Each structure stands twice: as C-alpha cells, then as structure tokens.
C-alpha cells in the first residue's frame, strides 16, 4: 500500500486533520468484555487500515486467515469487519443463519453515486423482498431459458466484431455483456458497436465498482463531512467521479425503462423482464412500477460489469495457456465439427470446455470479496461474538484458492474438475455467485451467456499475442484494475 495515500485517493495530511476532528469518536469506542473472532492487532483510531494492500485486500484477508483462522475480525476506522475465508463457514453463517446475515452495510457512497435504490445494496426489508420476488419470477432457471436465442444472437455478433476489429476486443466484450442484459431486461436491441446507452451504463458501473470498496467506503462512513468537500479540492477526485456517476445513473435508470413502456404502448415490445412485470402490474400502481424500474436497473448494472470482467479473464487465461486453449478447441472440433457454431444443446457433450468454464470462474473470481453482508443482530459462532452492524465479507478469493480443495490454486488447471475416471465432478464453483438470500439472482442468465461466449470464441478464434507494425509480437504483462470487481489488461487479441 502507498505510504502517502489511502483509499479514495485522499492525501494522508488531509485525513490526519480529519482524524483529529474525529478523535472524540475514537476515544468513545465501546469496550466489550466479549470474545471477538481473532484478527490482526489494530492501531488507535485507524484500526487496521494501514495493515493491508488496498489494491488487493482479499489477499491480505487471506494472509490473515493463515494466522488467525477462517473467521477474522478487523476494524477500518469505526467499521467492524468480519471476514469469512472458508466456504463451510460462509454456508454456516450466510445460509443457515440468513435471518441474521442478509442485511447490507449502508455505505454513504451508494447515495453519492446515485445507486441507493439498487436491489444489490438494499437492506433486508420489504422493498428488497419485492425486488427479489420480481427477480425470481423473471430470471428463475426455467424462465431464463426463454432468452437463449437472444444470447446466441448477441454472441454471434461478438464474433463478427472480433473478426472486423480484433484490436478492440475488450470493447466488444463490454458491448456483448451489456447488450445481452439490455435485451433480457428491457427488450432493447442495442447497436452492434458504440451504443450510447450501453456506453453510459459501462461508465456508470465502472465508477460504481471502484467507489464501493469497503475500504474506501469506511473512510466516508467514519468521516461523512468529506462528502461535502468541493469537487475542485486537491485529492477530491472521488467527489468528481461520484458526481459523474450520479448524472449518468439518471439516464441509465430512466431511458431503457421508458423505452420498454413506449414499446408496450405501441404494441412492439419484445419479451423482457420489464415488459413481463409491467404486464402483470395494475395501471396506476406507482409503488410497484417504481420497484420494477429500480430492480431492472440493478440487474442490468450488476450483470453487465461482472460478465464483461469474467470474459476478459477467460481471454487472458486462454492467452496465457495455449495448451488448454488447443485442447478445448480439439474437443469442439471432434464433437461439433467445423460446419456449424456450438449451441446450448452441445454443452453436455463438451466436458473439457465445461472444466475450462469452471476454472475460469475459480482462477480469478471477478468479485473477489463478493458483496458485503451486514449483521442485523448480535450473534455467537463457535464461541466468538459477532456484533450487530458488523460488515461481513465472504472472501471468495480465499475460497477459490483453498489449497486443500484446489491444490496449486494459482495455476490454471481445468483438469482439477475431473474425477480419476475422467468424469466431471460435482464442483460447479457455485460460491462464486454468493450465498443465502443474497445469492446472485441473475446467475442463470450469466452462466448461459458466459458459456455460449467461451465455446463460440474457442470454436472460431485463437487468442494470441498482438503484433506491432514490424510484425513483432507485443509482450503482455497482466495488470489488474480493482474495485468491487477485478478486470484484466487489454493487450491480448483474438486472431482468426
């Protein structure tokens, strides 16, 4: 971690001044005579904020787990954090005690970015329950299958875009991820490239993903007056970004929703989540209509960001592991041949491609800390006290890199998903999509879009190094951008 800056790009001198103002709060911390989960030693006022790498906190949390165990307590300023580093403990708490652990921490950055309405960040209450019922109705496994023709059509457009401008492959991936969700959610058929609404969503979600890290949010939560710093103030780049996000969000929420309503009025609406839900809504039911608007925007933003990041991870994995890429291509050629493109009916016949799919999700999970939960009540677990209001972080990265379950976990090895007799095992890395009542509601759509993209790209392209004007290969050094999600660099390219 940098010694001159902290999360949100705020200079340390400014923060030191703020900490002096807030010193009364620090002295007022409640002294509990209870046994909290073990964790690293904290320093006064700051807690553990100086003790980990803010660029990849999941790694630090995982390192703490090797010393303190699967349940680790830490503190960032006044925010208590419980990190869960094992799949078993995550299921014990987030699923078996979901009545306690299904809340969300209410970060000030949600409202600053204009996303306080989002289903993802709502508390576990009546509004969230209404959103959840809508998702279950529109995106459950059997309903999701009705959108498969849309997904195949959009994936085929991705292949055309790759063929025409392979150097823009990352932009094409973002367009695919957003356009699939746009049509599934709103029935909106976006332009093959540079659709204005898709680009607005991409910009908004990119800002949001970076602004909502627990570490950055903790600073603004402890020192809320920082939100009133003028955007021009040195070190206040976070304020400029959140204002931009807020402005973009208005269009992201309103424009596609109104598009669907107008299409329904004209009788031209396609099947979509919003058209289906509106058709079941009584005219004049403003409360339900607002919930549909907010739930659909939530689904759109979340799915677009995570799907595009996962596809970029896949491209990087195939680039770095040409042997895996070639083995998957040989399986596709032997089962499907070269006279047609794969479709969903081929999935059971392509076990190695399935293993590549699972390993991509596991190897570099794009939401390495998931979305934080929060405790609604005090709890006790295995002799430890877990306080009400604590942020509970499922360290998906640690679960995906559990050496007991995934030996040599940093290496990309699809073979780990086969039994000794060559059959696929039962590990579908479902923990990637979260736990309990807060599990990803769009996982069936995401799973299908990603699989169709992986197999179609493998069937038509080889992913290799780009070349400069002199024909020399350009070396690639992976560098990861971070926030709530992670992404990879843009140098790999798909060649025909």
Secondary structure as UniProt FT lines:
FT   STRAND          5..6
FT   HELIX           7..9
FT   STRAND          10..11
FT   HELIX           12..21
FT   HELIX           23..27
FT   TURN            44..46
FT   TURN            48..50
FT   TURN            54..55
FT   HELIX           57..68
FT   STRAND          71..76
FT   TURN            77..78
FT   STRAND          79..84
FT   HELIX           87..90
FT   HELIX           91..95
FT   TURN            96..97
FT   HELIX           98..101
FT   HELIX           108..112
FT   TURN            113..114
FT   TURN            116..117
FT   TURN            119..121
FT   HELIX           126..139
FT   HELIX           141..144
FT   HELIX           145..147
FT   HELIX           148..164
FT   HELIX           166..168
FT   HELIX           169..186
FT   HELIX           196..211
FT   HELIX           214..222
FT   HELIX           224..228
FT   TURN            231..232
FT   TURN            234..235
FT   HELIX           237..266
FT   HELIX           273..279
FT   TURN            283..284
FT   HELIX           286..320
FT   HELIX           322..335
FT   HELIX           344..349
FT   HELIX           351..363
FT   TURN            368..369
FT   STRAND          373..374
FT   STRAND          379..381
FT   TURN            382..383
FT   STRAND          384..386
FT   TURN            388..389
FT   STRAND          391..394
FT   HELIX           396..400
FT   TURN            403..405
FT   TURN            409..410
FT   HELIX           414..417
FT   TURN            420..421
FT   HELIX           430..433
FT   HELIX           436..438
FT   TURN            441..442
FT   HELIX           443..460
FT   STRAND          462..464
FT   TURN            469..470
FT   STRAND          493..495
//
